[in-house]
């Protein structure tokens, strides 16, 4: 009789253990299924949001400069930041938050309704092209990993100090260094600010433009947007050879129109 009760107790214990294990496994399976279902819904929502953002971005990029538009699609359109690096002499930063790089950044962010456009400014101050070359400062630009690189070679800093051949050699070395480390970067060359009364300087700018064209690099000729030499309006945009706040606004407006193919007031 005792053996019967012992057997019954063992049987009941095994039954409870088996049932408990089955119930536990079922709860785990239900939890996993619910989690997978929730993740699927979230992923579908995220994919839908990305697709909607890409469609909106494509609409706002219509007519934009082709290479810039492609960079925007492959970065901002994919949820990644677009890094623009602007390099040049001290003039690019002399109005601080009102200098043309900062103004351009603000305008582009507003145009495309995103804070995923970033701006880095590399100010070579009063160095000549040979100083920058000797100091290997191109590596500083390359390390910023630009998607878009806008470079104003130091033609004015070099005036009377460095031959134009050396200025162009330095420009090409900087571009090649940045592109070697960042093969997908979009490079643009722009001249420094205009100084019309210096005919030697104007000739050097023409050589810069010709060299850029021969290297198949895009040249942004913002000089087209400035008043002609001798125009009284130049006093609004320049103090001596340095752009005023209004001059920086004009410079930024030209760059904005170049990249978006739209005047700033549209």
Beta strands, then each sheet from edge to edge (+ up, - down):
strand 1: 82-88
strand 2: 117-123
strand 3: 148-151
strand 4: 186-190
strand 5: 218-220
strand 6: 238-239
strand 7: 242-243
sheet 1: 2+ 1+ 3+ 4+ 5+
sheet 2: 6+ 7-
end
